């Protein structure tokens, strides 16, 4: 088991620039900066991708295409089930009330209320029920194969990645809530024994992932001039 799972957030999209709760596929396209971010990720060479996969959202498709186009011999493929947390009635809103409500419910998920749903949208349980089987399948097909020697890059979405990675690798909720993912940055998981995972990278950070004493994701989202979906 020498390969790792690289859960990569897509490059900057027009929805991100507008601070829009853009969750329903196909969604908005990448900005020129977003395309550049994807190309830079591929050029950095920090990972050894043998497979590039992506969600069905346009911004993920385009990010994966930019990456695979620079790797040579690696074809990107779509995977169902790894799209963003579905915001329901909050979809496409940019106002502070909507952003605060999304982040308040997301915080409650990480506090154990996984059955709580966004209004007209998904619960954490529903997100994980569609997301985790995809990750498990990738592990069984490739990463658990002794002959597999490369990494798998999965282009997905910030809120969904953080939720799935925290669940799979047991990353502290306070840390997860206080450490959003910037565009074209990744959470890297390494398979370990008994089907478990170890988180070896979170954006620019490496273990130990120290919990924050009083995470304030709602306040952070409202104070930030960046998008709310990281």
C-alpha positions in Angstrom: 0.0 0.0 0.0 2.4 2.7 -1.2 -0.1 5.1 -2.8 -2.1 7.8 -1.2 -5.5 9.4 -1.7 -5.2 13.1 -2.5 -8.6 14.8 -2.0 -8.1 18.0 -3.9 -10.4 21.0 -3.8 -11.1 22.3 -7.3 -9.6 25.6 -8.5 -11.3 29.0 -8.0 -14.7 29.2 -9.6 -16.9 32.1 -10.5 -19.2 31.0 -7.7 -16.3 31.2 -5.2 -15.5 34.8 -6.3 -19.1 35.8 -5.7 -19.1 34.0 -2.3 -22.0 32.0 -3.6 -23.4 28.8 -2.1 -22.9 27.0 -5.4 -23.4 23.3 -4.6 -25.8 21.9 -7.2 -24.1 20.3 -10.3 -23.1 21.4 -12.8 -22.5 24.7 -11.1 -20.1 27.5 -12.2 -16.9 27.3 -14.3 -13.4 27.9 -13.3 -12.0 31.5 -13.4 -8.7 32.0 -15.3 -7.0 32.0 -11.9 -8.7 28.7 -11.1 -7.2 27.1 -14.2 -3.8 28.4 -13.3 -4.1 27.0 -9.8 -4.9 23.6 -11.3 -1.9 23.8 -13.6 0.3 24.8 -10.8 -0.8 21.9 -8.7 0.2 19.5 -11.5 3.5 21.3 -12.0 4.5 21.2 -8.3 5.1 17.5 -8.6 4.6 16.8 -4.9 2.3 13.8 -5.7 2.7 10.8 -8.0 -0.8 10.5 -9.7 -1.5 7.3 -11.5 -5.3 8.1 -11.6 -7.1 11.4 -11.6 -10.8 11.4 -10.8 -13.3 14.2 -10.3 -16.9 15.0 -9.3 -19.5 15.7 -12.0 -19.5 19.5 -11.2 -18.1 21.6 -14.0 -15.4 23.2 -11.8 -14.1 19.8 -10.8 -14.2 18.5 -14.4 -12.2 21.5 -15.6 -9.7 21.3 -12.7 -9.0 17.6 -13.4 -8.6 18.3 -17.2 -6.0 20.9 -16.5 -4.1 18.5 -14.2 -4.3 15.4 -16.4 -3.4 17.4 -19.5 0.0 18.1 -17.9 0.7 14.7 -16.5 0.8 12.8 -19.8 -0.8 9.3 -20.0 -3.2 10.0 -17.1 -6.8 10.3 -18.1 -9.3 12.0 -15.9 -12.6 10.2 -15.1 -15.9 11.2 -13.5 -17.1 9.6 -10.3 -20.6 9.9 -9.0 -21.2 10.7 -5.3 -18.3 13.0 -4.5 -20.0 16.4 -5.4 -20.4 19.1 -2.8 -22.7 19.1 0.2 -26.1 20.1 -1.2 -27.3 23.4 0.3 -31.0 22.9 -0.6 -33.0 26.1 0.0 -29.7 28.0 0.5 -28.5 27.3 -3.0 -27.0 30.2 -5.0 -27.4 32.6 -2.1 -24.6 35.0 -1.2 -26.1 36.9 1.8 -24.7 36.7 5.3 -27.8 35.0 6.7 -27.4 32.1 4.3 -23.7 31.7 4.8 -24.2 31.8 8.6 -26.9 29.2 8.5 -24.8 26.8 6.3 -21.8 27.1 8.5 -23.8 26.8 11.8 -25.3 23.5 10.6 -21.9 22.3 9.3 -20.5 23.0 12.7 -23.2 21.0 14.4 -22.4 18.0 12.1 -18.9 18.0 13.4 -20.3 18.1 16.9 -22.1 14.8 16.3 -25.5 15.9 14.9 -25.0 14.1 11.6 -28.7 13.5 11.0 -29.4 17.2 10.9 -30.1 18.4 7.4 -29.7 21.7 5.7 -33.1 23.2 4.9 -34.2 21.3 1.8 -30.7 19.9 1.5 -28.6 17.1 2.8 -27.6 15.9 6.2 -24.0 14.8 7.0 -25.2 11.2 7.0 -26.5 11.6 3.5 -23.3 13.2 2.3 -21.2 10.4 3.8 -23.5 7.7 2.5 -22.7 8.7 -1.0 -19.1 9.9 -0.6 -17.4 7.2 1.5 -18.3 4.2 -0.7 -16.5 5.9 -3.6 -13.4 6.3 -1.4 -13.7 2.7 -0.2 -13.9 1.4 -3.8 -10.8 3.4 -4.9 -8.9 1.9 -2.0 -10.0 -1.7 -2.7 -9.4 -1.4 -6.4 -6.1 0.4 -6.3 -4.4 1.4 -3.1 -4.7 -2.0 -1.4 -3.1 -3.6 -4.4 0.6 -4.3 -3.7 1.5 -3.6 -7.3 -0.1 -0.1 -7.2 2.7 2.5 -6.7 1.1 5.9 -7.3 -1.3 8.3 -5.8 -5.0 8.9 -6.7 -6.0 12.5 -7.1 -9.7 13.0 -6.5 -10.9 16.5 -7.4 -13.8 17.3 -5.1 -15.2 20.1 -3.0 -14.2 21.8 0.3 -17.0 21.1 2.7 -17.5 17.5 1.5 -13.7 16.8 1.6 -13.4 18.1 5.2 -16.4 16.1 6.4 -15.2 12.9 4.7 -11.6 13.2 5.7 -12.5 13.9 9.3 -14.7 10.9 9.4 -12.2 8.6 7.7 -9.1 9.6 9.6 -10.5 10.8 12.9 -9.2 14.4 12.6 -10.3 16.6 15.5 -13.5 18.6 14.8 -12.1 21.8 16.2 -9.2 21.6 13.8 -11.4 20.8 10.8 -13.8 23.7 11.5 -10.9 26.2 11.9 -9.0 25.0 8.8 -10.8 25.5 5.6 -9.3 24.4 2.3 -8.2 27.0 -0.2 -8.8 26.3 -3.9 -6.5 23.7 -5.4 -5.2 22.5 -2.0 -5.6 19.0 -0.7 -6.2 16.7 2.2 -3.9 13.6 1.8 -4.9 10.3 3.3 -2.6 7.3 3.6 -4.2 3.8 3.9 -3.1 1.9 7.0 -4.1 -1.4 8.5 -7.6 -2.8 9.0 -9.2 -0.4 6.4 -8.2 2.7 8.4 -6.7 5.9 7.1 -4.1 8.3 8.4 -4.2 12.0 7.5 -0.7 13.1 6.5 -1.5 16.5 5.1 -4.2 19.1 5.4 -3.7 22.0 3.0 -0.3 23.3 3.9 -0.3 21.6 7.4 1.1 18.3 8.5 0.5 16.3 11.7 -0.1 16.8 14.6 -3.4 18.5 13.8 -4.0 20.4 17.0 -7.6 21.2 17.9 -8.7 24.8 18.2 -10.2 25.5 21.7 -13.1 27.6 20.5 -13.6 27.3 16.7 -15.9 29.9 15.2 -16.7 28.8 11.7 -19.8 31.0 11.4 -17.9 34.1 12.5 -14.9 33.2 10.3 -17.2 32.8 7.3 -18.9 36.1 7.8 -15.6 38.0 8.5 -13.8 36.5 5.6 -13.7 38.0 2.1 -13.2 34.5 0.6 -15.9 32.0 -0.4 -17.9 30.1 2.2 -17.5 26.6 0.7 -13.8 25.8 1.5 
